[in-house]
């Protein structure tokens, strides 16, 4: 297809069948094929354009947001194209590749210490709020607390998945960090068919999983670490938790057995799906969100290390080509 500008190329990412050993059919939604490399392209563009329409963001303004990387990359890319100055706050624990990508788009990166809680005065989110308050003509999408985050995926990603599966989707799995993806898509899918099962994938060490006593964890771009109006519990059937070891072990498996070099949250999503794989029936159709690429995490060594945890190993397949939906 031909587009008038890069932003028109956001979305319409492919669904690709992953041959795991089960009765049902499993597809991965390859969101890392968006121009900015992640599912966050959708929510960032939606929130920025809504701010432009409402007058909250004016020409010559500054975009400011806190990000573990992908939202920052998307915001920096969009800001470069639209002519906005961009400032992204982030924490020291996040990958060097993502931080360098934000800088490559011309954005300013403000490094902050890693904190256990997002509302810590020293957190990267708190720093973004401070910068926003001190910067005239600035807009902060505030992905962590802005309900338009979920609305973006309700309006764009949900309908896309429904159309691509011809309305036959029965199970949906997505990582839950800001919870925008799983809440927005989940709401849309439940409106089409309330029997669709929606699963949010969380870290075993998150704020939610530990009842408010989070522990450090390695995997990035997921983990329910705060209470937020973005989250819609009414459309979530179950929250599935994944450990660092299991998620990392799955990353190597996906890359080396299936050719899917995906990021940590995608490894966690695939692990969570495996928790439900034996329940899938012959005509079930499951969709997993693969939110970003493993290329953004290569210096972390996730794809070479051997981890102790045992995971269910998917079956190898040599088949290629398109697949008819059941």
KOLFISE-807465 format. One record per residue (C-alpha): residue number from 1; residue in three letters; x, y, z. Coordinates in steps of 0.2 Angstrom, whole numbers, always signed. Layout:
BEGIN
<r num="NUM" residuo="ALA" east="X" north="Y" up="Z"/>
...
// end
This chain:
BEGIN
<r num="1" residuo="UNK" east="+0" north="+0" up="+0"/>
<r num="2" residuo="UNK" east="+5" north="+18" up="-3"/>
<r num="3" residuo="UNK" east="+3" north="+31" up="+11"/>
<r num="4" residuo="UNK" east="+4" north="+50" up="+11"/>
<r num="5" residuo="UNK" east="+14" north="+50" up="+27"/>
<r num="6" residuo="UNK" east="+21" north="+38" up="+40"/>
<r num="7" residuo="UNK" east="+7" north="+40" up="+53"/>
<r num="8" residuo="UNK" east="-5" north="+32" up="+40"/>
<r num="9" residuo="UNK" east="+5" north="+16" up="+41"/>
<r num="10" residuo="UNK" east="+1" north="+13" up="+59"/>
<r num="11" residuo="UNK" east="-10" north="-2" up="+62"/>
<r num="12" residuo="UNK" east="-16" north="-16" up="+50"/>
<r num="13" residuo="UNK" east="-2" north="-27" up="+57"/>
<r num="14" residuo="UNK" east="-3" north="-46" up="+53"/>
<r num="15" residuo="UNK" east="-10" north="-60" up="+62"/>
<r num="16" residuo="UNK" east="+2" north="-75" up="+61"/>
<r num="17" residuo="UNK" east="-2" north="-93" up="+66"/>
<r num="18" residuo="UNK" east="+10" north="-100" up="+80"/>
<r num="19" residuo="UNK" east="+10" north="-119" up="+79"/>
<r num="20" residuo="UNK" east="+9" north="-123" up="+98"/>
<r num="21" residuo="UNK" east="+3" north="-141" up="+102"/>
<r num="22" residuo="UNK" east="-15" north="-139" up="+106"/>
<r num="23" residuo="UNK" east="-32" north="-143" up="+98"/>
<r num="24" residuo="UNK" east="-36" north="-124" up="+95"/>
<r num="25" residuo="UNK" east="-28" north="-112" up="+83"/>
<r num="26" residuo="UNK" east="-17" north="-98" up="+90"/>
<r num="27" residuo="UNK" east="-12" north="-82" up="+82"/>
<r num="28" residuo="UNK" east="+1" north="-69" up="+86"/>
<r num="29" residuo="UNK" east="-4" north="-51" up="+82"/>
<r num="30" residuo="UNK" east="+13" north="-44" up="+77"/>
<r num="31" residuo="UNK" east="+12" north="-26" up="+84"/>
<r num="32" residuo="UNK" east="+31" north="-24" up="+82"/>
<r num="33" residuo="UNK" east="+28" north="-21" up="+64"/>
<r num="34" residuo="UNK" east="+21" north="-4" up="+67"/>
<r num="35" residuo="UNK" east="+32" north="+10" up="+61"/>
<r num="36" residuo="UNK" east="+38" north="+14" up="+78"/>
<r num="37" residuo="UNK" east="+40" north="-4" up="+83"/>
<r num="38" residuo="UNK" east="+27" north="-7" up="+95"/>
<r num="39" residuo="UNK" east="+8" north="-7" up="+99"/>
<r num="40" residuo="UNK" east="+11" north="+10" up="+108"/>
<r num="41" residuo="UNK" east="+11" north="+19" up="+91"/>
<r num="42" residuo="UNK" east="-8" north="+17" up="+91"/>
<r num="43" residuo="UNK" east="-11" north="+24" up="+108"/>
<r num="44" residuo="UNK" east="+2" north="+38" up="+107"/>
<r num="45" residuo="UNK" east="-5" north="+44" up="+90"/>
<r num="46" residuo="UNK" east="-23" north="+43" up="+96"/>
<r num="47" residuo="UNK" east="-20" north="+53" up="+112"/>
<r num="48" residuo="UNK" east="-9" north="+66" up="+103"/>
<r num="49" residuo="UNK" east="-22" north="+69" up="+89"/>
<r num="50" residuo="UNK" east="-36" north="+70" up="+102"/>
<r num="51" residuo="UNK" east="-26" north="+84" up="+111"/>
<r num="52" residuo="UNK" east="-24" north="+93" up="+95"/>
<r num="53" residuo="UNK" east="-42" north="+92" up="+91"/>
<r num="54" residuo="UNK" east="-47" north="+99" up="+108"/>
<r num="55" residuo="UNK" east="-34" north="+113" up="+108"/>
<r num="56" residuo="UNK" east="-24" north="+106" up="+123"/>
<r num="57" residuo="UNK" east="-9" north="+104" up="+111"/>
<r num="58" residuo="UNK" east="-5" north="+119" up="+99"/>
<r num="59" residuo="UNK" east="+8" north="+121" up="+85"/>
<r num="60" residuo="UNK" east="+25" north="+123" up="+92"/>
<r num="61" residuo="UNK" east="+21" north="+114" up="+108"/>
<r num="62" residuo="UNK" east="+30" north="+101" up="+118"/>
<r num="63" residuo="UNK" east="+26" north="+83" up="+121"/>
<r num="64" residuo="UNK" east="+31" north="+76" up="+138"/>
<r num="65" residuo="UNK" east="+28" north="+59" up="+144"/>
<r num="66" residuo="UNK" east="+35" north="+45" up="+156"/>
<r num="67" residuo="UNK" east="+39" north="+29" up="+147"/>
<r num="68" residuo="UNK" east="+47" north="+12" up="+149"/>
<r num="69" residuo="UNK" east="+52" north="+15" up="+131"/>
<r num="70" residuo="UNK" east="+39" north="+11" up="+118"/>
<r num="71" residuo="UNK" east="+27" north="+25" up="+122"/>
<r num="72" residuo="UNK" east="+42" north="+36" up="+122"/>
<r num="73" residuo="UNK" east="+48" north="+30" up="+105"/>
<r num="74" residuo="UNK" east="+31" north="+32" up="+98"/>
<r num="75" residuo="UNK" east="+29" north="+50" up="+105"/>
<r num="76" residuo="UNK" east="+46" north="+54" up="+99"/>
<r num="77" residuo="UNK" east="+43" north="+48" up="+81"/>
<r num="78" residuo="UNK" east="+26" north="+57" up="+80"/>
<r num="79" residuo="UNK" east="+33" north="+73" up="+87"/>
<r num="80" residuo="UNK" east="+47" north="+73" up="+74"/>
<r num="81" residuo="UNK" east="+34" north="+71" up="+60"/>
<r num="82" residuo="UNK" east="+23" north="+84" up="+67"/>
<r num="83" residuo="UNK" east="+36" north="+97" up="+73"/>
<r num="84" residuo="UNK" east="+34" north="+96" up="+92"/>
<r num="85" residuo="UNK" east="+48" north="+96" up="+104"/>
<r num="86" residuo="UNK" east="+48" north="+80" up="+114"/>
<r num="87" residuo="UNK" east="+54" north="+76" up="+132"/>
<r num="88" residuo="UNK" east="+53" north="+58" up="+138"/>
<r num="89" residuo="UNK" east="+57" north="+53" up="+156"/>
<r num="90" residuo="UNK" east="+62" north="+35" up="+159"/>
<r num="91" residuo="UNK" east="+70" north="+24" up="+172"/>
<r num="92" residuo="UNK" east="+88" north="+17" up="+173"/>
<r num="93" residuo="UNK" east="+82" north="-1" up="+172"/>
<r num="94" residuo="UNK" east="+75" north="+0" up="+155"/>
<r num="95" residuo="UNK" east="+84" north="-6" up="+139"/>
<r num="96" residuo="UNK" east="+98" north="+5" up="+131"/>
<r num="97" residuo="UNK" east="+91" north="+1" up="+114"/>
<r num="98" residuo="UNK" east="+75" north="+9" up="+118"/>
<r num="99" residuo="UNK" east="+83" north="+24" up="+126"/>
<r num="100" residuo="UNK" east="+94" north="+27" up="+111"/>
<r num="101" residuo="UNK" east="+80" north="+25" up="+99"/>
<r num="102" residuo="UNK" east="+71" north="+39" up="+108"/>
<r num="103" residuo="UNK" east="+86" north="+50" up="+106"/>
<r num="104" residuo="UNK" east="+88" north="+45" up="+88"/>
<r num="105" residuo="UNK" east="+71" north="+54" up="+84"/>
<r num="106" residuo="UNK" east="+78" north="+70" up="+92"/>
<r num="107" residuo="UNK" east="+69" north="+69" up="+108"/>
<r num="108" residuo="UNK" east="+77" north="+74" up="+125"/>
<r num="109" residuo="UNK" east="+78" north="+59" up="+137"/>
<r num="110" residuo="UNK" east="+78" north="+63" up="+156"/>
<r num="111" residuo="UNK" east="+85" north="+48" up="+166"/>
<r num="112" residuo="UNK" east="+77" north="+44" up="+183"/>
<r num="113" residuo="UNK" east="+81" north="+32" up="+197"/>
<r num="114" residuo="UNK" east="+72" north="+15" up="+197"/>
<r num="115" residuo="UNK" east="+58" north="+16" up="+211"/>
<r num="116" residuo="UNK" east="+46" north="+3" up="+218"/>
<r num="117" residuo="UNK" east="+31" north="+14" up="+216"/>
<r num="118" residuo="UNK" east="+26" north="+25" up="+202"/>
<r num="119" residuo="UNK" east="+20" north="+39" up="+213"/>
<r num="120" residuo="UNK" east="+37" north="+40" up="+222"/>
<r num="121" residuo="UNK" east="+43" north="+58" up="+221"/>
<r num="122" residuo="UNK" east="+59" north="+52" up="+212"/>
<r num="123" residuo="UNK" east="+50" north="+41" up="+199"/>
<r num="124" residuo="UNK" east="+50" north="+44" up="+181"/>
<r num="125" residuo="UNK" east="+32" north="+47" up="+181"/>
<r num="126" residuo="UNK" east="+33" north="+61" up="+195"/>
<r num="127" residuo="UNK" east="+47" north="+69" up="+185"/>
<r num="128" residuo="UNK" east="+36" north="+70" up="+169"/>
<r num="129" residuo="UNK" east="+22" north="+78" up="+179"/>
<r num="130" residuo="UNK" east="+35" north="+91" up="+186"/>
<r num="131" residuo="UNK" east="+42" north="+95" up="+169"/>
<r num="132" residuo="UNK" east="+24" north="+96" up="+162"/>
<r num="133" residuo="UNK" east="+19" north="+109" up="+175"/>
<r num="134" residuo="UNK" east="+34" north="+119" up="+172"/>
<r num="135" residuo="UNK" east="+34" north="+119" up="+153"/>
<r num="136" residuo="UNK" east="+22" north="+132" up="+144"/>
<r num="137" residuo="UNK" east="+12" north="+125" up="+129"/>
<r num="138" residuo="UNK" east="+16" north="+107" up="+134"/>
<r num="139" residuo="UNK" east="+5" north="+91" up="+133"/>
<r num="140" residuo="UNK" east="+7" north="+75" up="+143"/>
<r num="141" residuo="UNK" east="-2" north="+61" up="+136"/>
<r num="142" residuo="UNK" east="+0" north="+52" up="+153"/>
<r num="143" residuo="UNK" east="-2" north="+35" up="+147"/>
<r num="144" residuo="UNK" east="-3" north="+28" up="+164"/>
<r num="145" residuo="UNK" east="-18" north="+37" up="+170"/>
<r num="146" residuo="UNK" east="-27" north="+43" up="+154"/>
<r num="147" residuo="UNK" east="-43" north="+33" up="+149"/>
<r num="148" residuo="UNK" east="-40" north="+38" up="+131"/>
<r num="149" residuo="UNK" east="-26" north="+25" up="+131"/>
<r num="150" residuo="UNK" east="-39" north="+12" up="+132"/>
<r num="151" residuo="UNK" east="-51" north="+21" up="+121"/>
<r num="152" residuo="UNK" east="-37" north="+21" up="+107"/>
<r num="153" residuo="UNK" east="-36" north="+2" up="+107"/>
<r num="154" residuo="UNK" east="-55" north="+0" up="+109"/>
<r num="155" residuo="UNK" east="-57" north="+11" up="+93"/>
<r num="156" residuo="UNK" east="-43" north="+4" up="+83"/>
<r num="157" residuo="UNK" east="-35" north="-12" up="+88"/>
<r num="158" residuo="UNK" east="-51" north="-21" up="+94"/>
<r num="159" residuo="UNK" east="-60" north="-19" up="+78"/>
<r num="160" residuo="UNK" east="-45" north="-24" up="+68"/>
<r num="161" residuo="UNK" east="-43" north="-40" up="+77"/>
<r num="162" residuo="UNK" east="-62" north="-44" up="+76"/>
<r num="163" residuo="UNK" east="-61" north="-41" up="+57"/>
<r num="164" residuo="UNK" east="-45" north="-51" up="+54"/>
<r num="165" residuo="UNK" east="-53" north="-66" up="+63"/>
<r num="166" residuo="UNK" east="-70" north="-64" up="+54"/>
<r num="167" residuo="UNK" east="-77" north="-63" up="+71"/>
<r num="168" residuo="UNK" east="-71" north="-80" up="+76"/>
<r num="169" residuo="UNK" east="-59" north="-75" up="+90"/>
<r num="170" residuo="UNK" east="-63" north="-85" up="+106"/>
<r num="171" residuo="UNK" east="-48" north="-80" up="+118"/>
<r num="172" residuo="UNK" east="-38" north="-64" up="+119"/>
<r num="173" residuo="UNK" east="-21" north="-62" up="+128"/>
<r num="174" residuo="UNK" east="-12" north="-46" up="+131"/>
<r num="175" residuo="UNK" east="+1" north="-40" up="+143"/>
<r num="176" residuo="UNK" east="-5" north="-28" up="+156"/>
<r num="177" residuo="UNK" east="+6" north="-13" up="+161"/>
<r num="178" residuo="UNK" east="-4" north="+3" up="+159"/>
<r num="179" residuo="UNK" east="-18" north="-9" up="+155"/>
<r num="180" residuo="UNK" east="-24" north="+1" up="+140"/>
<r num="181" residuo="UNK" east="-22" north="-13" up="+127"/>
<r num="182" residuo="UNK" east="-31" north="-27" up="+137"/>
<r num="183" residuo="UNK" east="-45" north="-15" up="+143"/>
<r num="184" residuo="UNK" east="-48" north="-7" up="+126"/>
<r num="185" residuo="UNK" east="-48" north="-22" up="+116"/>
<r num="186" residuo="UNK" east="-56" north="-32" up="+129"/>
<r num="187" residuo="UNK" east="-71" north="-20" up="+130"/>
<r num="188" residuo="UNK" east="-73" north="-20" up="+111"/>
<r num="189" residuo="UNK" east="-72" north="-39" up="+109"/>
<r num="190" residuo="UNK" east="-85" north="-42" up="+124"/>
<r num="191" residuo="UNK" east="-97" north="-30" up="+115"/>
<r num="192" residuo="UNK" east="-96" north="-41" up="+100"/>
<r num="193" residuo="UNK" east="-97" north="-57" up="+109"/>
<r num="194" residuo="UNK" east="-98" north="-58" up="+128"/>
<r num="195" residuo="UNK" east="-92" north="-76" up="+128"/>
<r num="196" residuo="UNK" east="-74" north="-71" up="+122"/>
<r num="197" residuo="UNK" east="-62" north="-75" up="+136"/>
<r num="198" residuo="UNK" east="-50" north="-60" up="+139"/>
<r num="199" residuo="UNK" east="-34" north="-63" up="+149"/>
<r num="200" residuo="UNK" east="-23" north="-49" up="+156"/>
<r num="201" residuo="UNK" east="-5" north="-55" up="+159"/>
<r num="202" residuo="UNK" east="+4" north="-48" up="+174"/>
<r num="203" residuo="UNK" east="+21" north="-51" up="+183"/>
<r num="204" residuo="UNK" east="+21" north="-61" up="+198"/>
<r num="205" residuo="UNK" east="+31" north="-47" up="+207"/>
<r num="206" residuo="UNK" east="+19" north="-33" up="+202"/>
<r num="207" residuo="UNK" east="+10" north="-21" up="+214"/>
<r num="208" residuo="UNK" east="-6" north="-30" up="+210"/>
<r num="209" residuo="UNK" east="+1" north="-47" up="+212"/>
<r num="210" residuo="UNK" east="+10" north="-44" up="+228"/>
<r num="211" residuo="UNK" east="-5" north="-35" up="+236"/>
<r num="212" residuo="UNK" east="+4" north="-18" up="+236"/>
<r num="213" residuo="UNK" east="+21" north="-24" up="+240"/>
<r num="214" residuo="UNK" east="+30" north="-25" up="+223"/>
<r num="215" residuo="UNK" east="+47" north="-34" up="+221"/>
<r num="216" residuo="UNK" east="+60" north="-30" up="+207"/>
<r num="217" residuo="UNK" east="+57" north="-39" up="+191"/>
<r num="218" residuo="UNK" east="+67" north="-40" up="+175"/>
<r num="219" residuo="UNK" east="+54" north="-41" up="+162"/>
<r num="220" residuo="UNK" east="+49" north="-24" up="+154"/>
<r num="221" residuo="UNK" east="+34" north="-17" up="+147"/>
<r num="222" residuo="UNK" east="+21" north="-26" up="+158"/>
<r num="223" residuo="UNK" east="+16" north="-28" up="+176"/>
<r num="224" residuo="UNK" east="+1" north="-20" up="+185"/>
<r num="225" residuo="UNK" east="+11" north="-8" up="+196"/>
<r num="226" residuo="UNK" east="-2" north="+5" up="+201"/>
<r num="227" residuo="UNK" east="-21" north="+8" up="+202"/>
<r num="228" residuo="UNK" east="-27" north="+17" up="+186"/>
<r num="229" residuo="UNK" east="-44" north="+23" up="+178"/>
<r num="230" residuo="UNK" east="-37" north="+15" up="+162"/>
<r num="231" residuo="UNK" east="-40" north="-2" up="+169"/>
<r num="232" residuo="UNK" east="-57" north="-10" up="+166"/>
<r num="233" residuo="UNK" east="-59" north="-25" up="+177"/>
<r num="234" residuo="UNK" east="-77" north="-29" up="+170"/>
<r num="235" residuo="UNK" east="-70" north="-35" up="+153"/>
<r num="236" residuo="UNK" east="-56" north="-46" up="+161"/>
<r num="237" residuo="UNK" east="-60" north="-64" up="+164"/>
<r num="238" residuo="UNK" east="-44" north="-68" up="+173"/>
<r num="239" residuo="UNK" east="-27" north="-61" up="+177"/>
<r num="240" residuo="UNK" east="-13" north="-73" up="+173"/>
<r num="241" residuo="UNK" east="+4" north="-70" up="+181"/>
<r num="242" residuo="UNK" east="+21" north="-75" up="+174"/>
<r num="243" residuo="UNK" east="+39" north="-75" up="+182"/>
<r num="244" residuo="UNK" east="+54" north="-68" up="+175"/>
<r num="245" residuo="UNK" east="+62" north="-85" up="+172"/>
<r num="246" residuo="UNK" east="+47" north="-92" up="+163"/>
<r num="247" residuo="UNK" east="+45" north="-77" up="+152"/>
<r num="248" residuo="UNK" east="+64" north="-76" up="+147"/>
<r num="249" residuo="UNK" east="+64" north="-95" up="+144"/>
<r num="250" residuo="UNK" east="+49" north="-92" up="+132"/>
<r num="251" residuo="UNK" east="+58" north="-78" up="+123"/>
<r num="252" residuo="UNK" east="+72" north="-90" up="+117"/>
<r num="253" residuo="UNK" east="+60" north="-103" up="+112"/>
<r num="254" residuo="UNK" east="+49" north="-91" up="+102"/>
<r num="255" residuo="UNK" east="+65" north="-85" up="+93"/>
<r num="256" residuo="UNK" east="+74" north="-101" up="+90"/>
<r num="257" residuo="UNK" east="+59" north="-113" up="+86"/>
<r num="258" residuo="UNK" east="+47" north="-101" up="+78"/>
<r num="259" residuo="UNK" east="+57" north="-86" up="+71"/>
<r num="260" residuo="UNK" east="+48" north="-74" up="+82"/>
<r num="261" residuo="UNK" east="+61" north="-62" up="+90"/>
<r num="262" residuo="UNK" east="+49" north="-53" up="+102"/>
<r num="263" residuo="UNK" east="+51" north="-42" up="+117"/>
<r num="264" residuo="UNK" east="+49" north="-48" up="+136"/>
<r num="265" residuo="UNK" east="+30" north="-44" up="+137"/>
<r num="266" residuo="UNK" east="+27" north="-55" up="+122"/>
<r num="267" residuo="UNK" east="+37" north="-69" up="+130"/>
<r num="268" residuo="UNK" east="+26" north="-67" up="+146"/>
<r num="269" residuo="UNK" east="+10" north="-67" up="+135"/>
<r num="270" residuo="UNK" east="+15" north="-83" up="+127"/>
<r num="271" residuo="UNK" east="+18" north="-91" up="+144"/>
<r num="272" residuo="UNK" east="+1" north="-85" up="+150"/>
<r num="273" residuo="UNK" east="-7" north="-93" up="+135"/>
<r num="274" residuo="UNK" east="+2" north="-109" up="+138"/>
<r num="275" residuo="UNK" east="-7" north="-109" up="+155"/>
<r num="276" residuo="UNK" east="-23" north="-111" up="+146"/>
<r num="277" residuo="UNK" east="-18" north="-121" up="+131"/>
<r num="278" residuo="UNK" east="-25" north="-137" up="+136"/>
<r num="279" residuo="UNK" east="-42" north="-129" up="+138"/>
<r num="280" residuo="UNK" east="-43" north="-124" up="+120"/>
<r num="281" residuo="UNK" east="-55" north="-134" up="+109"/>
<r num="282" residuo="UNK" east="-54" north="-138" up="+91"/>
<r num="283" residuo="UNK" east="-64" north="-123" up="+85"/>
<r num="284" residuo="UNK" east="-56" north="-111" up="+97"/>
<r num="285" residuo="UNK" east="-46" north="-96" up="+90"/>
<r num="286" residuo="UNK" east="-34" north="-87" up="+102"/>
<r num="287" residuo="UNK" east="-25" north="-71" up="+98"/>
<r num="288" residuo="UNK" east="-9" north="-65" up="+108"/>
<r num="289" residuo="UNK" east="-3" north="-48" up="+107"/>
<r num="290" residuo="UNK" east="+16" north="-47" up="+103"/>
<r num="291" residuo="UNK" east="+19" north="-29" up="+108"/>
<r num="292" residuo="UNK" east="+37" north="-26" up="+102"/>
<r num="293" residuo="UNK" east="+52" north="-33" up="+95"/>
<r num="294" residuo="UNK" east="+67" north="-42" up="+104"/>
<r num="295" residuo="UNK" east="+79" north="-31" up="+94"/>
<r num="296" residuo="UNK" east="+76" north="-18" up="+108"/>
<r num="297" residuo="UNK" east="+82" north="-29" up="+121"/>
<r num="298" residuo="UNK" east="+97" north="-38" up="+114"/>
<r num="299" residuo="UNK" east="+110" north="-31" up="+126"/>
<r num="300" residuo="UNK" east="+100" north="-39" up="+140"/>
<r num="301" residuo="UNK" east="+105" north="-56" up="+135"/>
<r num="302" residuo="UNK" east="+87" north="-63" up="+136"/>
<r num="303" residuo="UNK" east="+89" north="-74" up="+121"/>
<r num="304" residuo="UNK" east="+105" north="-83" up="+125"/>
<r num="305" residuo="UNK" east="+104" north="-87" up="+144"/>
<r num="306" residuo="UNK" east="+98" north="-103" up="+151"/>
<r num="307" residuo="UNK" east="+85" north="-102" up="+165"/>
<r num="308" residuo="UNK" east="+79" north="-116" up="+177"/>
<r num="309" residuo="UNK" east="+61" north="-114" up="+176"/>
<r num="310" residuo="UNK" east="+51" north="-127" up="+166"/>
<r num="311" residuo="UNK" east="+39" north="-122" up="+153"/>
<r num="312" residuo="UNK" east="+28" north="-132" up="+141"/>
<r num="313" residuo="UNK" east="+37" north="-133" up="+124"/>
<r num="314" residuo="UNK" east="+27" north="-130" up="+109"/>
<r num="315" residuo="UNK" east="+28" north="-142" up="+94"/>
<r num="316" residuo="UNK" east="+40" north="-138" up="+80"/>
<r num="317" residuo="UNK" east="+32" north="-135" up="+63"/>
<r num="318" residuo="UNK" east="+40" north="-134" up="+46"/>
<r num="319" residuo="UNK" east="+24" north="-128" up="+37"/>
<r num="320" residuo="UNK" east="+23" north="-111" up="+29"/>
<r num="321" residuo="UNK" east="+10" north="-100" up="+21"/>
<r num="322" residuo="UNK" east="-7" north="-93" up="+24"/>
<r num="323" residuo="UNK" east="-20" north="-102" up="+35"/>
<r num="324" residuo="UNK" east="-39" north="-103" up="+33"/>
<r num="325" residuo="UNK" east="-48" north="-98" up="+48"/>
<r num="326" residuo="UNK" east="-58" north="-112" up="+56"/>
// end
